[in-house]
Amino acid sequence: MHRPVARVAAGLGVNAGTLANWVKQDRIARGEAEGLSGDERAELARLRAENAELRMERDVLRRSVVLWVKEATR
């Protein structure tokens, strides 16, 4: 039996949008809908932070090499 989200939300005392988001995330978690699960979102955030750190380290190393070459060629 399917009931409108707004009616169920009102019965639970929660915002209809919040309940709709919970239902959507549950469907994703059960593989019934496309999207990222909570674990996948957490992993994506971790990988993005790691990627940003690696890019920063790469840029520092590039600048260090440029300075080293300038010093070596003086």
C-alpha positions as CSV (number, residue, x, y, z in Angstrom):
1,M,0.0,0.0,0.0
2,H,1.5,3.3,-1.1
3,R,0.6,6.5,0.8
4,P,1.5,10.0,-0.2
5,V,4.8,11.2,1.4
6,A,3.2,14.4,2.6
7,R,0.5,12.5,4.6
8,V,3.0,10.0,6.1
9,A,5.3,12.9,7.0
10,A,2.5,14.8,8.7
11,G,1.6,11.7,10.7
12,L,5.3,11.4,11.8
13,G,5.7,15.1,12.5
14,V,8.5,15.5,10.0
15,N,9.0,17.7,7.0
16,A,7.7,16.1,3.8
17,G,11.0,17.0,2.0
18,T,13.0,15.3,4.7
19,L,10.9,12.1,4.5
20,A,11.2,12.1,0.7
21,N,15.0,12.3,1.0
22,W,15.0,9.4,3.5
23,V,12.8,7.3,1.1
24,K,15.1,8.2,-1.8
25,Q,18.2,7.2,0.1
26,D,16.6,3.9,1.2
27,R,15.8,3.1,-2.4
28,I,19.4,3.9,-3.4
29,A,20.7,1.7,-0.6
30,R,18.5,-1.2,-1.6
31,G,19.6,-0.8,-5.3
32,E,16.2,0.2,-6.5
33,A,17.3,3.6,-7.6
34,E,20.4,5.2,-9.1
35,G,22.6,7.3,-6.8
36,L,25.3,7.2,-4.2
37,S,24.8,5.4,-0.9
38,G,25.9,7.1,2.4
39,D,29.1,5.0,2.4
40,E,29.8,5.9,-1.3
41,R,29.3,9.6,-0.6
42,A,31.7,9.4,2.4
43,E,34.3,7.6,0.3
44,L,33.9,10.2,-2.5
45,A,34.5,13.0,0.0
46,R,37.5,11.2,1.4
47,L,38.9,10.6,-2.1
48,R,38.3,14.3,-3.1
49,A,40.2,15.5,-0.1
50,E,43.0,13.1,-0.8
51,N,43.1,14.2,-4.4
52,A,43.4,17.8,-3.4
53,E,46.2,17.1,-1.0
54,L,48.1,15.1,-3.6
55,R,47.7,18.0,-6.1
56,M,49.1,20.4,-3.5
57,E,52.1,18.1,-2.8
58,R,52.7,17.8,-6.6
59,D,52.6,21.6,-7.0
60,V,55.1,22.1,-4.1
61,L,57.4,19.5,-5.6
62,R,57.2,21.2,-9.1
63,R,58.2,24.5,-7.5
64,S,61.0,22.9,-5.6
65,V,62.4,21.4,-8.8
66,V,62.3,24.7,-10.5
67,L,64.1,26.4,-7.7
68,W,66.7,23.6,-7.5
69,V,67.3,23.8,-11.3
70,K,67.8,27.6,-11.0
71,E,70.3,27.2,-8.2
72,A,72.1,24.4,-10.0
73,T,72.5,26.5,-13.2
74,R,73.9,29.6,-11.5
